[in-house]
């Protein structure tokens, strides 16, 4: 049998001291202030650098009205607006048009070699010689599909006298041309 005093001591709640601080010491105020200043500095200085390296959601592909207008880019944009289901595609990256002289020479040599074995390739050789090297550009853009999901496209285009023709991505020519528009090239 216990005494009444023992029961009162056993039933009394035990008060335990928390380890740590309540934030009132000088050290705690310095740490909190340094953390707040660090977060503000990161938001002001760090985020612009991160946004530069991260691919953007994309800018709307405007039809015209750029300050520095590029006729090739305008022609591709017009083609995109005319042929894209999404009325507001978003441009991710643009590679300016280039004349692919080296690719043309390789293509012409291969066609002439094939024409020696098969005379049906003579017409193709004549067509290549008549047209000359192609001007090609590349555009990465994002558009909404039929169900409303954003889909990214990476398309190459041939430009000839203001006319735009897309190049099929699964063609051997597109795979060969892609090396002229590398991912790591500096943005113009």
TORPA-4810 file (N, C-alpha, C, O; in nm, 3 decimals):
<nodes>
NODE_1_0.081_-0.115_0.000_0.000_0.000_0.000_0.088_0.125_0.000_0.187_0.133_0.073_X
NODE_2_0.050_0.220_-0.081_0.127_0.343_-0.092_0.067_0.450_-0.004_-0.050_0.448_0.031_X
NODE_3_0.151_0.538_0.028_0.102_0.653_0.104_0.045_0.755_0.009_0.070_0.751_-0.112_X
NODE_4_-0.030_0.846_0.063_-0.094_0.948_-0.018_0.008_1.039_-0.082_-0.011_1.081_-0.196_X
NODE_5_0.115_1.069_-0.014_0.219_1.154_-0.070_0.281_1.089_-0.193_0.311_1.157_-0.291_X
NODE_6_0.300_0.961_-0.189_0.360_0.891_-0.301_0.267_0.896_-0.422_0.313_0.911_-0.535_X
NODE_7_0.139_0.884_-0.399_0.044_0.890_-0.510_0.047_1.028_-0.576_0.043_1.038_-0.699_X
NODE_8_0.054_1.131_-0.496_0.055_1.265_-0.554_0.179_1.288_-0.637_0.172_1.353_-0.741_X
NODE_9_0.291_1.238_-0.594_0.413_1.253_-0.673_0.407_1.174_-0.802_0.456_1.220_-0.906_X
NODE_10_0.348_1.056_-0.797_0.339_0.973_-0.916_0.240_1.029_-1.018_0.261_1.016_-1.138_X
NODE_11_0.134_1.090_-0.971_0.033_1.143_-1.061_0.064_1.282_-1.114_0.002_1.329_-1.209_X
NODE_12_0.159_1.347_-1.052_0.196_1.482_-1.093_0.258_1.477_-1.234_0.345_1.393_-1.259_X
NODE_13_0.216_1.565_-1.326_0.275_1.563_-1.461_0.423_1.598_-1.455_0.468_1.682_-1.377_X
NODE_14_0.495_1.532_-1.540_0.638_1.554_-1.545_0.664_1.666_-1.645_0.621_1.657_-1.760_X
NODE_15_0.733_1.767_-1.604_0.767_1.879_-1.691_0.908_1.854_-1.744_1.005_1.848_-1.667_X
NODE_16_0.918_1.839_-1.871_1.050_1.816_-1.932_1.091_1.942_-2.004_1.010_2.008_-2.069_X
NODE_17_1.215_1.973_-1.992_1.269_2.089_-2.064_1.298_2.050_-2.207_1.358_1.946_-2.234_X
NODE_18_1.257_2.134_-2.297_1.289_2.110_-2.438_1.432_2.147_-2.462_1.486_2.241_-2.404_X
NODE_19_1.492_2.070_-2.549_1.627_2.106_-2.590_1.615_2.203_-2.706_1.523_2.191_-2.787_X
NODE_20_1.699_2.293_-2.714_1.694_2.391_-2.821_1.664_2.527_-2.764_1.678_2.553_-2.645_X
NODE_21_1.622_2.615_-2.855_1.603_2.753_-2.814_1.468_2.803_-2.861_1.408_2.748_-2.954_X
NODE_22_1.422_2.906_-2.797_1.295_2.966_-2.836_1.314_3.083_-2.932_1.217_3.151_-2.966_X
NODE_23_1.436_3.109_-2.978_1.463_3.214_-3.075_1.491_3.349_-3.015_1.498_3.449_-3.087_X
NODE_24_1.506_3.355_-2.884_1.525_3.486_-2.824_1.672_3.520_-2.801_1.704_3.633_-2.763_X
NODE_25_1.761_3.426_-2.823_1.902_3.456_-2.797_1.962_3.533_-2.916_1.904_3.532_-3.025_X
NODE_26_2.073_3.596_-2.896_2.142_3.673_-3.000_2.184_3.582_-3.115_2.172_3.618_-3.232_X
NODE_27_2.233_3.464_-3.081_2.277_3.368_-3.182_2.160_3.330_-3.273_2.177_3.325_-3.395_X
NODE_28_2.043_3.304_-3.217_1.926_3.266_-3.296_1.882_3.379_-3.387_1.846_3.355_-3.502_X
NODE_29_1.884_3.500_-3.339_1.844_3.615_-3.421_1.941_3.636_-3.537_1.899_3.673_-3.646_X
NODE_30_2.070_3.612_-3.514_2.169_3.625_-3.621_2.147_3.519_-3.728_2.155_3.548_-3.848_X
NODE_31_2.119_3.394_-3.686_2.095_3.287_-3.782_1.969_3.314_-3.864_1.969_3.294_-3.985_X
NODE_32_1.863_3.357_-3.799_1.738_3.386_-3.870_1.757_3.501_-3.968_1.710_3.494_-4.081_X
NODE_33_1.825_3.606_-3.926_1.849_3.721_-4.013_1.936_3.680_-4.133_1.907_3.721_-4.246_X
NODE_34_2.040_3.602_-4.109_2.128_3.557_-4.219_2.049_3.469_-4.317_2.070_3.480_-4.438_X
NODE_35_1.961_3.385_-4.268_1.880_3.300_-4.356_1.787_3.384_-4.442_1.774_3.359_-4.562_X
NODE_36_1.721_3.482_-4.383_1.630_3.569_-4.459_1.707_3.647_-4.565_1.661_3.658_-4.679_X
NODE_37_1.822_3.700_-4.529_1.905_3.775_-4.626_1.951_3.682_-4.738_1.954_3.722_-4.854_X
NODE_38_1.988_3.558_-4.704_2.030_3.462_-4.806_1.919_3.428_-4.903_1.944_3.418_-5.023_X
NODE_39_1.799_3.411_-4.854_1.685_3.381_-4.941_1.656_3.499_-5.033_1.631_3.481_-5.152_X
NODE_40_1.659_3.619_-4.979_1.635_3.738_-5.062_1.743_3.752_-5.168_1.712_3.783_-5.283_X
NODE_41_1.869_3.731_-5.132_1.978_3.739_-5.230_1.961_3.634_-5.338_1.987_3.662_-5.456_X
NODE_42_1.919_3.513_-5.301_1.899_3.408_-5.400_1.787_3.446_-5.497_1.800_3.426_-5.618_X
NODE_43_1.678_3.500_-5.444_1.566_3.538_-5.530_1.607_3.649_-5.625_1.570_3.647_-5.743_X
NODE_44_1.682_3.747_-5.576_1.720_3.860_-5.661_1.832_3.828_-5.758_1.831_3.875_-5.872_X
NODE_45_1.929_3.747_-5.716_2.048_3.722_-5.798_2.045_3.584_-5.863_2.078_3.571_-5.980_X
NODE_46_2.007_3.483_-5.788_2.017_3.346_-5.836_1.912_3.304_-5.936_1.943_3.235_-6.032_X
NODE_47_1.788_3.345_-5.915_1.680_3.302_-6.005_1.698_3.348_-6.150_1.670_3.269_-6.240_X
NODE_48_1.743_3.470_-6.176_1.765_3.505_-6.318_1.865_3.413_-6.387_1.849_3.382_-6.505_X
NODE_49_1.969_3.371_-6.316_2.064_3.278_-6.376_2.001_3.143_-6.401_2.026_3.081_-6.504_X
NODE_50_1.920_3.094_-6.309_1.852_2.967_-6.328_1.754_2.975_-6.443_1.743_2.881_-6.523_X
NODE_51_1.682_3.084_-6.454_1.586_3.098_-6.562_1.656_3.105_-6.697_1.599_3.063_-6.798_X
NODE_52_1.778_3.155_-6.701_1.853_3.161_-6.826_1.891_3.021_-6.872_1.890_2.994_-6.992_X
NODE_53_1.924_2.932_-6.779_1.969_2.798_-6.815_1.855_2.699_-6.836_1.871_2.602_-6.910_X
NODE_54_1.742_2.722_-6.774_1.628_2.632_-6.786_1.550_2.669_-6.911_1.527_2.787_-6.937_X
NODE_55_1.508_2.569_-6.991_1.430_2.603_-7.109_1.301_2.672_-7.070_1.231_2.625_-6.980_X
NODE_56_1.267_2.782_-7.136_1.147_2.856_-7.099_1.021_2.786_-7.147_1.027_2.697_-7.232_X
NODE_57_0.911_2.826_-7.094_0.782_2.776_-7.143_0.769_2.812_-7.290_0.706_2.740_-7.367_X
NODE_58_0.828_2.920_-7.327_0.828_2.961_-7.467_0.756_3.093_-7.486_0.666_3.128_-7.410_X
NODE_59_0.798_3.164_-7.585_0.732_3.288_-7.621_0.632_3.256_-7.730_0.653_3.166_-7.811_X
NODE_60_0.524_3.330_-7.734_0.428_3.309_-7.840_0.496_3.338_-7.974_0.576_3.431_-7.986_X
NODE_61_0.462_3.256_-8.072_0.517_3.276_-8.205_0.433_3.383_-8.273_0.322_3.356_-8.320_X
NODE_62_0.488_3.502_-8.278_0.413_3.611_-8.341_0.432_3.604_-8.492_0.537_3.560_-8.540_X
NODE_63_0.332_3.647_-8.565_0.339_3.641_-8.710_0.434_3.746_-8.763_0.518_3.716_-8.848_X
NODE_64_0.424_3.866_-8.717_0.513_3.975_-8.759_0.524_4.075_-8.647_0.465_4.057_-8.540_X
NODE_65_0.600_4.178_-8.671_0.608_4.286_-8.574_0.730_4.282_-8.485_0.737_4.356_-8.387_X
NODE_66_0.828_4.198_-8.516_0.950_4.196_-8.438_1.030_4.322_-8.464_1.021_4.382_-8.571_X
NODE_67_1.106_4.362_-8.365_1.191_4.479_-8.382_1.298_4.450_-8.486_1.319_4.529_-8.579_X
NODE_68_1.365_4.336_-8.469_1.466_4.294_-8.568_1.404_4.184_-8.652_1.417_4.066_-8.620_X
NODE_69_1.337_4.220_-8.756_1.264_4.124_-8.838_1.361_4.041_-8.922_1.453_4.093_-8.983_X
NODE_70_1.337_3.910_-8.923_1.413_3.816_-9.004_1.315_3.754_-9.103_1.221_3.686_-9.060_X
NODE_71_1.333_3.776_-9.233_1.234_3.726_-9.330_1.219_3.574_-9.327_1.109_3.522_-9.348_X
NODE_72_1.328_3.502_-9.300_1.319_3.356_-9.293_1.234_3.313_-9.173_1.149_3.225_-9.183_X
NODE_73_1.259_3.376_-9.062_1.184_3.344_-8.940_1.036_3.381_-8.957_0.948_3.307_-8.913_X
NODE_74_1.011_3.494_-9.020_0.873_3.535_-9.045_0.802_3.435_-9.138_0.686_3.403_-9.116_X
NODE_75_0.873_3.387_-9.240_0.814_3.289_-9.331_0.782_3.158_-9.258_0.677_3.099_-9.282_X
NODE_76_0.871_3.113_-9.170_0.845_2.990_-9.093_0.729_3.012_-8.998_0.645_2.924_-8.982_X
NODE_77_0.724_3.128_-8.934_0.612_3.158_-8.843_0.479_3.159_-8.918_0.380_3.107_-8.868_X
NODE_78_0.478_3.219_-9.037_0.355_3.221_-9.117_0.312_3.079_-9.153_0.194_3.045_-9.147_X
NODE_79_0.410_2.996_-9.192_0.378_2.857_-9.224_0.323_2.785_-9.101_0.227_2.709_-9.111_X
NODE_80_0.384_2.810_-8.986_0.342_2.746_-8.863_0.198_2.786_-8.826_0.118_2.702_-8.787_X
NODE_81_0.168_2.915_-8.838_0.032_2.960_-8.807_-0.070_2.903_-8.906_-0.185_2.877_-8.868_X
NODE_82_-0.030_2.884_-9.029_-0.122_2.831_-9.129_-0.142_2.680_-9.115_-0.247_2.629_-9.154_X
NODE_83_-0.045_2.608_-9.061_-0.051_2.462_-9.060_-0.060_2.399_-8.922_-0.071_2.277_-8.912_X
NODE_84_-0.055_2.476_-8.818_-0.059_2.422_-8.681_-0.201_2.428_-8.628_-0.272_2.527_-8.650_X
NODE_85_-0.245_2.323_-8.558_-0.380_2.321_-8.501_-0.395_2.421_-8.387_-0.502_2.477_-8.366_X
NODE_86_-0.286_2.442_-8.314_-0.288_2.534_-8.200_-0.278_2.677_-8.253_-0.183_2.708_-8.326_X
NODE_87_-0.372_2.765_-8.219_-0.364_2.903_-8.270_-0.252_2.984_-8.203_-0.216_3.090_-8.252_X
NODE_88_-0.197_2.934_-8.091_-0.093_3.006_-8.019_0.025_2.915_-7.988_0.050_2.884_-7.871_X
NODE_89_0.099_2.871_-8.090_0.218_2.790_-8.060_0.323_2.876_-7.990_0.326_2.997_-8.008_X
NODE_90_0.408_2.812_-7.911_0.510_2.884_-7.835_0.648_2.845_-7.887_0.683_2.727_-7.892_X
NODE_91_0.724_2.946_-7.924_0.858_2.925_-7.976_0.954_2.899_-7.860_0.958_2.975_-7.763_X
NODE_92_1.032_2.792_-7.871_1.130_2.760_-7.769_1.269_2.803_-7.814_1.342_2.869_-7.739_X
NODE_93_1.305_2.766_-7.936_1.439_2.802_-7.984_1.439_2.809_-8.136_1.369_2.733_-8.203_X
NODE_94_1.518_2.901_-8.188_1.530_2.923_-8.332_1.676_2.912_-8.372_1.763_2.971_-8.307_X
NODE_95_1.703_2.838_-8.478_1.835_2.834_-8.539_1.821_2.903_-8.674_1.739_2.860_-8.756_X
NODE_96_1.898_3.008_-8.700_1.883_3.082_-8.826_1.913_2.995_-8.948_1.983_2.894_-8.939_X
NODE_97_1.859_3.037_-9.060_1.876_2.962_-9.184_2.022_2.965_-9.229_2.091_3.065_-9.215_X
NODE_98_2.065_2.853_-9.282_2.201_2.839_-9.334_2.194_2.772_-9.471_2.107_2.689_-9.497_X
NODE_99_2.286_2.809_-9.555_2.300_2.740_-9.683_2.395_2.624_-9.659_2.509_2.644_-9.617_X
NODE_100_2.349_2.504_-9.686_2.426_2.383_-9.655_2.509_2.341_-9.776_2.475_2.244_-9.844_X
NODE_101_2.618_2.414_-9.801_2.703_2.387_-9.917_2.771_2.250_-9.906_2.773_2.174_-10.004_X
NODE_102_2.825_2.218_-9.790_2.894_2.090_-9.773_2.797_1.973_-9.791_2.829_1.875_-9.857_X
NODE_103_2.681_1.984_-9.732_2.579_1.880_-9.746_2.539_1.865_-9.893_2.519_1.754_-9.941_X
NODE_104_2.527_1.977_-9.964_2.491_1.975_-10.106_2.598_1.903_-10.188_2.566_1.821_-10.274_X
NODE_105_2.725_1.933_-10.161_2.833_1.866_-10.236_2.832_1.715_-10.212_2.848_1.637_-10.306_X
NODE_106_2.812_1.674_-10.088_2.806_1.531_-10.057_2.686_1.465_-10.127_2.697_1.355_-10.179_X
NODE_107_2.576_1.533_-10.127_2.454_1.482_-10.190_2.473_1.470_-10.341_2.430_1.372_-10.402_X
NODE_108_2.536_1.570_-10.402_2.559_1.570_-10.547_2.655_1.459_-10.587_2.633_1.390_-10.687_X
NODE_109_2.762_1.441_-10.510_2.859_1.334_-10.540_2.791_1.198_-10.529_2.810_1.112_-10.616_X
NODE_110_2.713_1.177_-10.426_2.642_1.049_-10.409_2.543_1.026_-10.523_2.531_0.914_-10.572_X
NODE_111_2.474_1.131_-10.565_2.376_1.116_-10.673_2.446_1.085_-10.805_2.395_1.005_-10.884_X
NODE_112_2.561_1.146_-10.831_2.635_1.119_-10.955_2.688_0.976_-10.956_2.687_0.910_-11.060_X
NODE_113_2.734_0.928_-10.841_2.780_0.789_-10.833_2.665_0.692_-10.856_2.682_0.591_-10.923_X
NODE_114_2.550_0.723_-10.800_2.433_0.637_-10.820_2.386_0.642_-10.965_2.337_0.542_-11.017_X
NODE_115_2.400_0.759_-11.031_2.357_0.772_-11.171_2.445_0.691_-11.264_2.399_0.650_-11.371_X
NODE_116_2.571_0.665_-11.227_2.658_0.582_-11.310_2.605_0.438_-11.314_2.615_0.371_-11.417_X
NODE_117_2.550_0.392_-11.203_2.497_0.255_-11.196_2.353_0.246_-11.244_2.313_0.146_-11.302_X
NODE_118_2.276_0.348_-11.221_2.134_0.347_-11.256_2.099_0.478_-11.328_2.099_0.584_-11.265_X
NODE_119_2.070_0.473_-11.457_2.044_0.595_-11.534_1.921_0.674_-11.487_1.906_0.790_-11.525_X
NODE_120_1.835_0.614_-11.407_1.717_0.686_-11.360_1.755_0.801_-11.266_1.674_0.891_-11.243_X
NODE_121_1.876_0.800_-11.211_1.920_0.905_-11.119_1.970_1.030_-11.193_1.999_1.131_-11.128_X
NODE_122_1.981_1.025_-11.326_2.026_1.143_-11.400_1.932_1.261_-11.379_1.977_1.375_-11.365_X
NODE_123_1.802_1.235_-11.378_1.705_1.343_-11.355_1.726_1.406_-11.216_1.717_1.528_-11.199_X
NODE_124_1.754_1.321_-11.119_1.776_1.372_-10.983_1.903_1.457_-10.979_1.906_1.560_-10.911_X
NODE_125_2.009_1.415_-11.049_2.133_1.492_-11.054_2.107_1.627_-11.120_2.155_1.730_-11.072_X
NODE_126_2.032_1.628_-11.230_2.000_1.753_-11.298_1.918_1.846_-11.207_1.940_1.967_-11.204_X
NODE_127_1.825_1.787_-11.134_1.743_1.867_-11.042_1.830_1.928_-10.932_1.813_2.045_-10.899_X
NODE_128_1.922_1.850_-10.876_2.013_1.902_-10.773_2.099_2.015_-10.828_2.116_2.118_-10.762_X
NODE_129_2.153_1.996_-10.948_2.237_2.100_-11.008_2.156_2.226_-11.038_2.207_2.337_-11.025_X
NODE_130_2.032_2.210_-11.077_1.946_2.325_-11.108_1.910_2.402_-10.980_1.917_2.525_-10.978_X
NODE_131_1.872_2.330_-10.874_1.826_2.394_-10.750_1.941_2.452_-10.667_1.924_2.555_-10.602_X
NODE_132_2.056_2.388_-10.668_2.169_2.436_-10.588_2.153_2.393_-10.442_2.062_2.317_-10.409_X
NODE_133_2.240_2.444_-10.357_2.232_2.405_-10.215_2.107_2.461_-10.148_2.059_2.569_-10.181_X
NODE_134_2.056_2.385_-10.054_1.934_2.425_-9.983_1.966_2.519_-9.868_2.072_2.510_-9.805_X
NODE_135_1.873_2.610_-9.843_1.878_2.693_-9.722_1.786_2.627_-9.621_1.668_2.607_-9.647_X
NODE_136_1.841_2.595_-9.507_1.766_2.519_-9.406_1.772_2.594_-9.273_1.873_2.655_-9.240_X
NODE_137_1.663_2.587_-9.198_1.658_2.642_-9.063_1.593_2.539_-8.972_1.538_2.439_-9.017_X
NODE_138_1.601_2.565_-8.843_1.544_2.472_-8.745_1.468_2.552_-8.640_1.511_2.660_-8.599_X
NODE_139_1.354_2.500_-8.598_1.272_2.565_-8.497_1.220_2.460_-8.399_1.165_2.357_-8.439_X
NODE_140_1.239_2.489_-8.271_1.177_2.408_-8.166_1.060_2.490_-8.114_1.075_2.607_-8.079_X
NODE_141_0.943_2.427_-8.110_0.827_2.498_-8.061_0.735_2.401_-7.985_0.748_2.279_-7.996_X
NODE_142_0.645_2.460_-7.909_0.549_2.383_-7.830_0.410_2.424_-7.873_0.378_2.543_-7.883_X
NODE_143_0.326_2.324_-7.898_0.189_2.350_-7.939_0.097_2.251_-7.868_0.141_2.145_-7.822_X
NODE_144_-0.028_2.285_-7.859_-0.126_2.197_-7.796_-0.182_2.100_-7.900_-0.212_2.140_-8.013_X
NODE_145_-0.195_1.973_-7.861_-0.251_1.874_-7.953_-0.403_1.872_-7.942_-0.462_1.962_-7.882_X
NODE_146_-0.468_1.769_-8.000_-0.613_1.762_-8.005_-0.677_1.758_-7.866_-0.787_1.811_-7.848_X
NODE_147_-0.610_1.696_-7.769_-0.668_1.683_-7.636_-0.623_1.795_-7.542_-0.661_1.795_-7.425_X
NODE_148_-0.545_1.889_-7.591_-0.505_2.005_-7.512_-0.372_1.991_-7.440_-0.334_2.081_-7.365_X
NODE_149_-0.301_1.881_-7.461_-0.171_1.864_-7.397_-0.064_1.935_-7.478_-0.068_1.937_-7.601_X
NODE_150_0.033_1.994_-7.408_0.144_2.064_-7.476_0.244_1.961_-7.527_0.292_1.877_-7.451_X
NODE_151_0.274_1.967_-7.656_0.366_1.875_-7.720_0.479_1.958_-7.781_0.455_2.061_-7.843_X
NODE_152_0.601_1.911_-7.762_0.717_1.983_-7.816_0.753_1.926_-7.953_0.757_1.804_-7.971_X
NODE_153_0.778_2.015_-8.047_0.817_1.977_-8.183_0.955_2.035_-8.212_0.988_2.145_-8.168_X
NODE_154_1.034_1.960_-8.285_1.166_2.003_-8.328_1.169_1.982_-8.478_1.191_1.871_-8.526_X
NODE_155_1.146_2.090_-8.553_1.124_2.079_-8.696_1.229_2.156_-8.774_1.271_2.265_-8.734_X
NODE_156_1.271_2.099_-8.885_1.362_2.167_-8.978_1.282_2.205_-9.103_1.188_2.135_-9.142_X
NODE_157_1.320_2.317_-9.163_1.247_2.369_-9.278_1.345_2.405_-9.389_1.456_2.451_-9.362_X
NODE_158_1.302_2.386_-9.512_1.376_2.431_-9.629_1.312_2.562_-9.674_1.190_2.573_-9.682_X
NODE_159_1.396_2.660_-9.703_1.348_2.791_-9.747_1.394_2.814_-9.891_1.511_2.796_-9.924_X
NODE_160_1.300_2.854_-9.976_1.333_2.880_-10.116_1.241_2.989_-10.167_1.120_2.969_-10.179_X
NODE_161_1.298_3.106_-10.196_1.223_3.220_-10.248_1.101_3.255_-10.161_0.992_3.277_-10.213_X
NODE_162_1.121_3.258_-10.030_1.013_3.294_-9.939_0.914_3.183_-9.912_0.819_3.201_-9.835_X
NODE_163_0.933_3.068_-9.975_0.844_2.955_-9.953_0.908_2.861_-9.852_1.030_2.843_-9.850_X
NODE_164_0.826_2.802_-9.769_0.873_2.716_-9.661_0.821_2.575_-9.684_0.704_2.554_-9.716_X
NODE_165_0.911_2.478_-9.667_0.871_2.338_-9.677_0.933_2.264_-9.560_1.054_2.268_-9.542_X
NODE_166_0.851_2.195_-9.479_0.907_2.120_-9.366_0.982_1.997_-9.416_0.948_1.940_-9.520_X
NODE_167_1.083_1.959_-9.342_1.161_1.839_-9.373_1.116_1.730_-9.277_1.112_1.751_-9.156_X
NODE_168_1.084_1.616_-9.329_1.040_1.505_-9.243_1.151_1.468_-9.147_1.266_1.449_-9.188_X
NODE_169_1.117_1.459_-9.018_1.217_1.429_-8.916_1.275_1.289_-8.927_1.388_1.266_-8.884_X
NODE_170_1.200_1.196_-8.985_1.250_1.060_-8.995_1.328_1.034_-9.124_1.367_0.920_-9.150_X
NODE_171_1.350_1.137_-9.204_1.424_1.118_-9.329_1.574_1.119_-9.302_1.621_1.175_-9.203_X
NODE_172_1.648_1.055_-9.392_1.794_1.051_-9.376_1.854_1.190_-9.395_1.955_1.223_-9.333_X
NODE_173_1.792_1.271_-9.480_1.841_1.407_-9.500_1.830_1.491_-9.374_1.921_1.567_-9.342_X
NODE_174_1.719_1.478_-9.302_1.700_1.553_-9.178_1.803_1.511_-9.074_1.858_1.595_-9.003_X
NODE_175_1.828_1.381_-9.065_1.929_1.333_-8.968_2.067_1.386_-9.005_2.145_1.421_-8.916_X
NODE_176_2.098_1.393_-9.133_2.229_1.443_-9.176_2.238_1.595_-9.159_2.345_1.647_-9.126_X
NODE_177_2.128_1.666_-9.180_2.128_1.812_-9.168_2.134_1.858_-9.022_2.182_1.967_-8.994_X
NODE_178_2.086_1.776_-8.931_2.077_1.815_-8.790_2.214_1.850_-8.731_2.221_1.929_-8.637_X
NODE_179_2.321_1.793_-8.785_2.454_1.823_-8.732_2.495_1.969_-8.758_2.585_2.021_-8.692_X
NODE_180_2.430_2.033_-8.853_2.459_2.173_-8.882_2.386_2.269_-8.786_2.411_2.390_-8.786_X
NODE_181_2.298_2.213_-8.705_2.221_2.292_-8.608_2.232_2.226_-8.471_2.133_2.171_-8.421_X
NODE_182_2.350_2.229_-8.410_2.369_2.157_-8.283_2.294_2.222_-8.168_2.269_2.343_-8.167_X
NODE_183_2.260_2.140_-8.069_2.188_2.186_-7.950_2.271_2.284_-7.868_2.218_2.380_-7.812_X
NODE_184_2.402_2.260_-7.862_2.486_2.341_-7.774_2.537_2.468_-7.841_2.618_2.540_-7.782_X
NODE_185_2.492_2.497_-7.960_2.534_2.621_-8.027_2.473_2.740_-7.954_2.363_2.731_-7.900_X
NODE_186_2.545_2.849_-7.951_2.498_2.969_-7.882_2.373_3.022_-7.950_2.360_3.016_-8.072_X
NODE_187_2.283_3.074_-7.870_2.162_3.134_-7.925_2.198_3.262_-7.999_2.281_3.340_-7.952_X
NODE_188_2.135_3.284_-8.115_2.165_3.406_-8.189_2.105_3.528_-8.123_2.121_3.639_-8.173_X
</nodes>
